[in-house]
Amino acid sequence: MKKTYSRSLSKKKVMSTDGMVIGQIKNIMVDLDTGLVVDLVVKPDQTFDTAGYSMDGERMFIPFEAVKDIKDYIVVDRYLSKK
């Protein structure tokens, strides 16, 4: 995957590889020791079933290894997104 600046991710929609809108990115979690992105913090879409996903209140955490592509949308593998 090519390099992407974090500010370009602001408010992008998150979509699964099968075309389902998951929600909108709100933030990212970074490991301060390594500098690697660990999780995407997403506000889930009202129609998205969050069962089986890592949640903290209204925030959903998607592991960065689930990210497949970043262009107009952030595309993630929905099954790798579950913890």
N, C-alpha and C positions, 0 to 999 in steps of 0.2 A: 504494500500500500504506500502511496506517495505521502510526503510530509504535508501536514495540514496545520494551520495556526488555530489555536483554541478559539480565538475571537470569531473565526469564520463559522464555527459550529453553533454560535449563539442562535437560539430559537429555531433551529432546523427541526423538521419533522423526522421522526424515527419510524421506519417502515420495516416489516419483516420481508424475508426473501420470497414469501408467497403473496405479497401485495397487501397485507393487512396493516393499517395505520396503527401504530402502538401508542404514539404520543409525541410530545415535543421536548427536546433537550432543554434542561434547565442549568446543568452544571456538569463538571467532570471531577472525578476523584483521582488523585495522583499519588503514587508512592514517592514520598519525599527523599527516600534514600536512593532510589534508582532513577527517579524522574519519569518513570513509565506510567501511562494512564491505566488505571485499574478498572474503574467503572464509569459508565455514563449515568448521570442522574436525570431521570425522565419524569415529566408530569404525564401520566397515562391519559389517553383519550377516554372520554366517558363511555364509549361503546366497547372498549377493550377489556377482556376478562383478565384480571391480574392474578388469578389463582395460580399458585406455584412459583410466582416470581418473588424476589427479595424486595420487600416493601418496608418503608418507614414513614408512617402517616400517609401523606399524599404523594410521596416520592417513591419511585421505582428505580432499582439499581440493575443495570444491565452490564454484565462483564464485558470489558473491551475486546476480549478474544472472540466475542460473538459478532463483532462488526465485520462486515464483508466489503462494504464500499461506502465512500463518502463523496457525494456529488450534490444534486439538488436535495436529496434525502440522505439520511444516514440509514443504510440498509444493514439489518442484523439477521442472523439466523435465530429464529424464534425458539428453537429447541435448545440451542446453546445458551440462550438468555436466561433459562430457568436455573435456579440454584437448588 
